[in-house]
Amino acid sequence: MTGNATLQGVYVNVPVADWSLFKELVRKFGWQAETRDELLDRFVGSRPTEPKLSDEEIMDEVKAVRYAK
């Protein structure tokens, strides 16, 4: 795959029995493929473990906006 290629994301349902064959085809073309679970795991792993605001700080902000006069 070249660096200047425009990518198009697609969703393909592949029978479990054919997944290894499909991954081999993907590898040969230089494409990328991942299962829904792999995508979800990658997303969850990319999220911060500590929120920037506490629950109390969020509620203070909501109350300030909601009840401001």
N, C-alpha and C positions, 0 to 999 in steps of 0.2 A: 504494500500500500504506500503510495507516495504521500509526502507531507502536504501537497497542495490539493489533494482530493477532497471533494465535497462529500460529506457523509450523509446517508439517509438511514434513520433508525426504522427498523421494521420488527414486527412481532410474527413469529412463525410457530405454529403448533406442530411439533415433531413427535412421533411415537417414541416412547421410552426405548424401545428396542432399536430404533434407528439413530438415537442421539449420538452414539460414538462415531457412526459413519458421517453424520452431519457435521460434527466437530472436526473430523478429519478434512472434510471438504472446505470448511471455513478456514482451517489452518493453511491448507494448500493455496487458497486464494488470498491469504493475508488479511482476512476479515477478522472481526471480533464477534464472539457469541458468548452469552451467559444465560443461565436459567433465571427464572423469576426469583428463586430463593437466593441465588448468588447476587443478583441485583439488589435485593432487599438487604442482604448482609453487608454489601458494600456501602449502601446508603446509611444503615444504622452505624456502621463503623466510622463513617465520616462525621457523625454528629458530635457536638461537644458533650463531654460527660458532666460538666458543671454549668448550670444555667447562669447567664450574666445577671439575672435579677432573681431575688427570692420571691416566694409566694406572697409574702407580706408587702414587698415593694411593688409588685404587680397590683395588688389590691389597693394600695395607697394611690397609685396612678389612676386606677379605674374610679375610685371614689372622688379624687380631685377633679376629674373631668365630668363625672356624672353629677356631682353635687356642687360644682362651682357656680357662683352667682355673680 
